[in-house]
Amino acid sequence: QVQLVESGGGLVQAGGFLRLSCAASGLAFSDFAMAWFRLVPGKEREFIARIAQNSFTYLDPSVKGRFTISRDNAKNTLYLTMNALKLEDTAVYYCAADAGDVFTTRPSTYDYWGQGTQVTVSS
């Protein structure tokens, strides 16, 4: 079955750096657009970034310039590189896979999800 497994979360000071990974299995990874979302308790799941099958990337303005999304199809792995972290970046981060090729930020349109990894930014 399809599995998406995030890793790399943790506790970091404001201004710091983290790189999240999402290891995919059970799917033709290169055929899927991939994305990162995050969830803060009491809020809606928030779109962060998407990378298409052709590696075209889009980042939400709230993280553009600080975060980078990338993929390694040979390793079936998605990455989120996060620089200049802020307190408000604290959340559970999820990777998601979309079999379609139409750009979307709506969580309901993604086919598969990981279990999430906690990122906590401290002052």
C-alpha positions, 0 to 999 in steps of 0.5 A: 500500500501507499506510504508517506513517512515524514521525518526531520521535525524537531525543536529549533530556535527562531531563526534556525533551520530544519529540513523535512523529508517525506519518503514515499513507497507503494506509488509511482512517485514521479507520476505524482505532484507532491505538497507540504501542508501544516496544521496548528491546533484549532486552525484549518490545514494550511497549504505550504508548497507544491512541486509538480511532476515536472518539478515546477514549484509553488510556495505560499507567500507566507513562506516564500523566500524562507522555505524551499520544496524539492524532490528526488525521484530516484530516492522517492523522497520529497523535501522541505527546507526551512530557513529563518524559522519563526515562532508561527511556523510551529505546527505539524507538517504533512506531506501529500501526494496528488495524482492529478496535474492541475495545481491545487492547494485544497487538502481534499484533492490530495490522494495520500497523506503522511502521518505528520512530523512536529516542528516547534520553533522556540524563542 
